[in-house]
Amino acid sequence: MFRPARMAVILMAVLVLPINYAAASKDADVERRVEQILRRMTTEEKIAHIGGHNDFYIRGIERLGVPEIRLDDGPQGIRHFGQATGYPASISLAATWNMELAQNFGRSIARDARSRGVHVWLAPGVNMHRSPLCGRNFEYLGEDPYLAGMLASEVVRSLQSNGVLATVKHFAANNQEFGRHGISSDMDERTLREIYLPAFEMCVKRGGAAFIMAAYNPLNGIHCTENDLLLNRILKGEWGFDGAVMSDWGSTYDGVAAATAGLDLEMPNGKRMNAETLLPALANGKVTMDELDDKVRRILRVTMRAGFFDRPQVLKDIPRNDPRSRKVALDLAREAVVLLKNEGGALPLDPDSLKSIAVIGMNAHPAMPQGGGSGHTWNFRQTTILDGIRAAAGEGVEVRFNAGNITSDTMAMARNSRYEHVDADGVTTAGMKVEFFTNPDLKGEPALTRVDSVMNYIWAMNAPAPEIPSDNWSARWTGQIRPTVTGDHRFLLRVDDAARVWLDGKVIIDQWASGRNRVVTASEPMEAGRTYDLKIEYRELAIYAILHFGWAPEYNKAAPPEVELARECDVAIVCAGFNSDTEREGSDRTFELPYEQGDMIRQVAAANPRTIVVLTGGGNMEMESWINDVEGVFHAWFPGQEGGEAIAELLFGEVNPSGKLPVSFERVPEDNPTSASYHSPDKKGVFYSEGVFMGYRGYDKSGIKPRFAFGHGLSYTTFEFSDLKVTKSVVRQGDEMSVSFSVKNTGDRAGATVGQVYVQDPESSVPRPLKELKGFTKLMLKPGQSQRVTVPLSPEALKFWHPSARKWVAEAGKFAVLVGPSSDDLPLRAEFNLE
């Protein structure tokens, strides 16, 4: 059975019409009220207003009725203020190619935000997926600016029409996390205009975005927060953006330069744009009062326009754990997962023909992996892949699990470790007793005592409990562990700021000196069945707080237990990939699977030819060494709290796969068009030498075939595309046009596919990509059903940025439209002429 969200096939013409949010800036009452407040503000109040406070707030001015504005992270949900619904990562939304789901997602996030009183959501992110190595790709929407711009602008529109303001980030060309504060993204203007700016422009013009977040990195040698071309001339000038530009957290490097270049709001505080810096600059004319007023005016305008001055932001009738949000998270996960390979119809699995299933890998249980950093959320619930498979397989199938080698993964170790303690009544009970102190020295009586089952904490900048401050606190865990095997055991600790560990009174790990995030191991012999006392002390001094701790027998590589399990079962399902430790903000990731998971897949496939692999991560990863040895491969991205249920439904055919890749998957890193110019050898700048030929544009130019093409995604049914028509054979400059075609489900299952529309300009005066995505639509069809699809093409679909004329042009001549279900499968072609 196919169970996607309801999809429309001819609404793209409606969806691309401009909304009236930008026009609301002309509303006389809003402008009048803003000017009244501005005239009454002192210079000091104006400067204070353009610097955030308390990490995630815009300062209010009580005497003038200016409310305090609460911001919060995205894009996988609402990050702070306790538990929240955990949605699939943004790259998952891109893989759905579904505009209606983007709309539903924006509405759902708005409800989650308003249930917590959040005014501004720090998402969506629309940086291009230039290389699979970027640690933050999971927060973005793929390699194509049109696909990313359409989906993101729809999220923006839906979010803002439901009372929460969007922040589109990271402006611009923040395409790597390594050295992001200093390494400049260097490129020619055409590359910037055609690839790295269009999604932002669509969010401004089509979406009406209220806030734009300037990136950490320099662009062509000038930091984005100080880049006059980017902020003043293009964003505010050419695009007519009347909202406010905020900095990323800590991305303001020079207060005066940022103030004159168009930065309006420094976050998380006014470290650079403050009274100490700006008052002298105002006095000596380096910054004008008009520039300062414009910043305040922009912030007041968008917050007043949204109604924040006239109503409470909290909607108490929306539950924080909202069933509607859970449904949207599940719908997104179902449509995002991409079936990459299905050899011999190995999928879907038939539980009636199976007696046993081996589920293998640390990403299968006991939690759903997600990307790390500011996008991380603490979820109300998680249905793991193991949970989903057990529920879907039914009682007649034995489902067995082995996590594989978890001894180098702090999160997997933490989640799989078990503890016990003696309670106040002298009864041995599961979990560790933990005492929290409101000082960093474990002094006095604990402010809070509780029992925790695992030690797997990312408190980040939050307090661990309402009774505890966010900085300068400490905690002590006490209990016992009881090994089940005799031999050496590994103890693994990840800590930020400080911790130490005792086993039976002996210090085995000492990291009591304060320091940033680091991982430490120890190995100790233990006897099966014996109880060992365990004590862990932790202290947090400032900013970020993390503690992961776990223990396990040293891994036996000579006889891996997961391989033996695979050999004993009818089918092996290996869950491999990345998690919030290995793919996260602030660092880039590897192309190779971490924790020797590639070796695990190869060994399992050798033991059981019926091996299916489920991958998690923000993009491509090494597959060449094992993909020919397995029957099926799903790419699940980071599928959110409902991901386990969705993946199981797809494995067993309750849902028909319909996800399509929003990024090309190379065979090896060297095939990627950006491989020669991704990391900077001198750590100063990266020149984007591939130019506009990034992603599928680059593969088309080089002739190198990726392992899986942009737009690829298999189904359990088949589709036929036919009868392509263009509305005009001759088009005048500036004319609107549309293309129509038929799609038929020729298989025996209901399913969905995506009609992808590419435009080709074979006669251009400058080198242009062989084809570029300029339209798409997702449609669901029953077996044997055929449907006519209409997709509009705007005049902009024919244009490119002319390097010498320095403007967008569409050159007269022959054009072609190519249509099909994938960038490498375009059976339909029609031509027209532009006069």
Secondary structure, 3 states (H helix, E strand, C coil): CCCCCCCCCCCHHHHCCCCCCHHHHHCHHHHHHHHHHHHHCCHHHHHHHCECECCCEECCEHHHCECCEEEEECCCCCCCCCCECCCCCHHHHHHHCCHHHHHHHHHHHHHHHHCCCCCEEECCECCCCCCCCCCCHHHCCCCCHHHHHHHHHHHHHHHHHCCCEEEEEEECCCCCCCCCCCCEEECCHHHHHHHHCHHHHHHHHCCCCCEEEECCCEECCEEHHHCHHHHHHHHHHHCCCCCEEEECCCCCCCHHHHHHHCCCEECCCCCCCCHHHHHHHHHHCCCCHHHHHHHHHHHHHHHHHCCCCCCCCCCCCCCCCCHHHHHHHHHHHHHHCEEEEEHHHCCCCCHHHCCEEEEECCCCCCCCCCCECCCCCCECCCCCHHHHHHHHHCCCCEEEEECCCCCCCHHHHHHHCCCEEECCCCCEEECEEEEEECCCCCCCCCCEEEEECCEEEEEECCCCCCCCCCCCEEEEEEEEECCCCCEEEEEEEEEECEEEEEECCEEEEEECCCCCCEEEEEEEEECCCCCEEEEEEEEECCCCEEEEEEEEECCCCCCCHHHHHHHHCCEEEEEEECCCCCCECCCCCCCCCCCCHHHHHHHHHHHCCCEEEEEECCCCCCCCCCHHHCCEEEECCCCCCCHHHHHHHHHCCCCCCCCCCCCCECCCHHHCCCHHHCCCCCCCEEECCCCCCCCHHHHHHHCCCCCECCCCCECCCCEEEEEEEECCCEECCCCCEEEEEEEEECCCCCEEEEEEEEEECCCCCCCCCCCEEEEEEEEEECCCCEEEEEEEECHHHHCEEECCCCEEECCCEEEEEEEECECCECCEEEEEEEC
